[in-house]
């Protein structure tokens, strides 16, 4: 199944939808949000190499830039549906959240505590941060009335 993503920037790109089993996750989890696997070069029909490198990838979408190609999850999905991802090609981290809850989530770089964040109901992902050193992912949950929970974070990774 292919879709076009709302968070994609620039030219329209085609992406593959990702499926996840809710049974193996938290009780409120749902199938993973549709995430692109690569940016399709319209002239060739093949995945493009990343459109950024190094610090130029900071605060950009990991999927529309092509940094997700060859990326992997460095922290598995936790009870809040949070995953921390790493792109060895672009040297970036980002957070993916799979949940039916209203959540605010972010990726944080260890060297200067810079953050890229996103808030959504039903999950999503943050922009990526150039983070060749330590990084972590955090999430807070809205109680539905007036309060965000204290952030829960992954351990620092490097």
N, C-alpha and C positions, 0 to 999 in steps of 0.2 A: 504494500500500500504506500503510495507516495502522496505527500501533501506539500503545501507551501506554508512556511512558518511566518507567524506575525512578527517575530523578533528579527527576521532577516533584514539586512540593510543592503542598499545598492541594488544590483540587478536581481531579478527574481530567480531563485534557485530551487531546485527540486530536492526534496529530502525524503529519506526513508523513515517511517514511523517505527518506534521502538516499543516492544511489548514487554511487560513485566508481570510476574505472578504476585498477586496481592496476598495469596495464602502464605507466602514465605516472609512477609513483612509485618509491620505493625497493624493492629486491627483496623485503623482508619485509613490505611494505605489504599491507593488505587493504582491502576495501570500507569506506567511511566508516561510523562507528557511526551508528545511527539518531539523528537530531537533529530536534527539533521546529522547525517554521517559525513557529509562533505559538501563543498561548493562545486556545482557542476559548471564546467566551462562550456558556454553555449556553442562555441565554434567547434569543439572536439567531442562534446558529450561525455567527457571523462572528468574525474575528480581533479580539481586544481591543486597545486601546491599552495601552502599558506600564503595569504596576501600581506602578512606582516612578519616581523621578526623582532626578537628582543623586547626592549622597552616599548617599541612601537605597537606591540600587541596588547599593552595594558589598557584596560577599560574598553575592550572590544568584545564582540560576540565570538565565543570559541568555535561555534559551528559555521557562521557565515564567513569567517576568516580562513577556514580550513584547518585550524589548529586542532580540531577534534580528531582528525585523521591520525591514527597511531596512538591516540591518547588512551589512558587507562585509569580505572578507579583505584585510588590509593587508600581510601577509607571506605569500607563497605557501608551499605545503607544501615542507618541506625533506627531506633524505635520511632524517631520523628520523621523518617523518610529521607534523611540527609545523606548525601554522598559527596566526597571530595575527589575531584578529578585532576589529572596531571597530563600535560602535553610535553613530551620530551623534545619534540621538534621546535616548539615555540617557547619552551621553558616557562609555561604558565599554569596556574591552578584556577579552578572555578568550582562552584557548588551546584549540584543538582538536587532538587527536593521533589519527592514523589509523595503527595499527601492530599487528603481532601480537606484538611484544616486550613485556616487562614494563617499564614506564616510569613515572617520576615526572615530572610537568610542572607548570609554574606560569606565571602572568602576574605581572609586577612593575611597579609604578608608579615612575616616575623621581623624582618629587618627594620621596618619603620611603622608597622601597624596600619598601613594603608588598607582600605577596604573597598570592595565592590559589592553592592547589595541589590536585592530584589525582594519585592513583597507580592504575594499572590495567594489566591485560594485555588487549590488543586495542583500546586507545584509549579516548577519552572526551573530556571537556572540563572546564575549571576553572569555578568560579564567576567572575563578572565583578568587575572592580574599577573604581570610578569613577576615571577617569584622563584628564582633559581635556588633559593635557600628554603628556610622554614616557612610553612603556611598551615592554616587550619580553616575549617568551615564551622559556622555557627548558625543556630536557628532560634527564634523566639516564636511562641504561639500566642495568638490573640484569644482572649477568654470569651469573646463574643459580646462583652459588655463595655469594658473600659480599660483593660489592662493587658500589657504584653508580659509574657513570662520572662524570667531571668534567662539570658542566652545560655544554651547548652552547646558545647563545642567539641569537635574532634580533638584528639591529641595533636600537638604540633608535629608536622612531618618535614622531612628535608630531602 
